[in-house]
Amino acid sequence: MPMPAFPTIVVPGITGTYLQDDYPLPAETVWSVLRRDYERIALHPDNTRLEALEPARVIPGQAFEVAYKELINELRHNLSLREDQPVPVFAFGYDWRQPIEVAEAQLGQFIEEVIERTKLLRHYDRENYAADPKVNLVGHSMGGLVIAGYLHRTGPSHKVHKVVTLATPFQGSFEAVIKIATGTANLGQSEPSSREREAARLTPALYQLLPSFEDGLEVEEGLPRSLFDPGIWQPSIVETIKEYIRLHGLDRTDRDRRARELFAGLLNAAQTHRTRIDKLNLASLNMEPARWLCVVGVDSNTRVKLKVVKRGRVADFEFRSEHRQNKWGDPDPATGRLTGDGTVPFEGAVPTFLPLQSLVCVKSSDFGYWEVQDRLFSEIAGFHGIMPNMDMLHRLIVTHLTGRPARHANIWGRPAPGVSDWDPPIPNLETKP
């Protein structure tokens, strides 16, 4: 009998984990599929690791079932060869407000726990799993950045067999800019509010999703050309932080200086994180590109550019409708890359540490005929958010993680625009237009 598949951990995206305030008895849910209490989850200007409204203790709970239940159940069923010999599949809930580095360290601890639990399963013990214990990691959206950061942090001593990332903004998304600037974007609720803007502008992880890919910005002369530079942002960001310090800060003196320092610190930390991820080197991890399945969503109308203009002495963002584009299928490869999954533009989803030839592109039309509800939800919630529910992707992930051929050859994908020598990590993957 073949060795059971390695245990698998699913890492959700930003906002994809329940948050609960553990201070009251019983604990109160403050962030869920149906409840989003921005005032309770907003972080303190004096210490962005803790909440502004104290006493409190907001901690992560389970992953959102609406986005990840189908994926986890399908992996549990299809990775296992026999019902009485299950392959463990765990969801890793984490506090998505905090810097991604915090989740990286916690993921490392969780991997160790999963390994120890797997060692106790008799069918793994019989196959001598303890001799070389490893896990598989599946990350959606920001969850893929948590995985990449964990691998960079751990180096060749990591305990990862294979990786799958779905719609991960390795080089950022303009939706993060919109969320910080206006409080509304495809990263969360659609209706903006002052409480939402305040929470967003003091959420370290959100700054780590800012776009950095080439040609994404159209910037007028005299302005910085990086979104990690405070000078390219509109003054209202600092003004909001300044007012938040007045309301919640312990030291209310020189609020203007403190607000500017806090904003610059968030941007600088985000740039440092992006540099770390860009420098990830699989060879130094003893990991071949074939062990990493990177799935990129395409053929959806997505913001692919941002224009920044000068209004007097300050910068101003122009969120133009023509910068939401979908040029997938255009014969010119550069134009064809002006697409995305509705939230993450194609260019933002391309990792620097994988060859372009290895990327696997999928479309919302890949939802099967019988996935009517998911098709409808894709229209409402966006392809990016509902991608983990796609049946075809479940089969694709299982094939990658196990190395077993897909039943009835019912998996497929597409190469990135301009790629003629497509080399996905799944051999003989069917190509669809």
SULDA-V783906 format. One line per field, one symbol per residue. ss: DSSP state (~ for helix, > for strand, _ for the rest). psi: psi as a letter, one per 40 degrees, with the letter a starting at -180 (. if undefined). burial: # if it has 16 or more other ideal C-beta (glycine too) atoms within 10 Angstrom, else .. A space follows every 10 residues. Layout:
ss->???
psi->???
burial->???
This chain:
ss->______>>>> >_____>>>> >______>>> >____>_~~~ ~_>>__>>>> >______>>> >>>_~~~~~~ ~~~~~~~~~_ _>__>___>> >>_______~ ~~~~~~~~~~ ~~~~~~~~~_ _~~~~~__~~ ~~__>>>>>> _~~~~~~~~~ ~~~~~~~__> >>>>>>____ ___~~~~~~~ ~~________ ___~~~~~~~ ~__~~~~___ ______>>>_ _________~ ~~___~~~~~ ~~~~~~~~__ ____~~~~~~ ~~~~~~~~~~ ~~~~~~~~__ __~~~___~~ ~>>>>>>>__ _>>__>>>>> >__>>>>>__ ~~~>>_____ __~~~~___> ____>~~~~_ _____~~~_> >>>~~~____ _~~~~~~~~~ ~_~~~~~~~_ ~~~~~~~~~~ ~~____~~~_ _>>>______ _________> >__
psi->hihiiiiihh hiaieehihi hedihiihhe hadehggddd eiihdegeei idgiiighii biihdddedd dddddddedh didegihhhi hhhigediid dddddddddd ddddddddde hdddddefde dghiiihhhh bddddddddd ddddaeeifh ciihhhfhgd fiiedddddd deehieeaid hiiddddddd efhddddeei ieiiedhhhi ieiieheehd eeiidddddd dddddddeid heifdddddd dddddddddd ddddddddeh hddeefhide ehhhhhhifi hiheihhhih gbeiihhhgi deehigeheh dhdddeegaa eddhiddeeh ieeiideeih hiideehide fddddddddd eidddedeeh dddddddddd ddehiiheff iiaiiihehd ghgiehifhh hi.
burial->...####### ########## #........# ##...###.# #####..#.. ##...#.### #.##.###.# ##.##..### #....##### ########## ####.##..# #..##..#.. #.##....#. ..######## ########## ##.#...#.# ########## ########## #.######.. .#..###### ########## ###..##.#. ..#...##.# .##...##.# ##.##..##. ....#..##. .##..##.## #.##.##..# .#..#.#.#. ########## .#####.#.. ....###... ..######.. .....##### ########## #.##...### ####.##... #..#..##.. ########## ########## ##...#.... #######.#. .#.###..#. ...
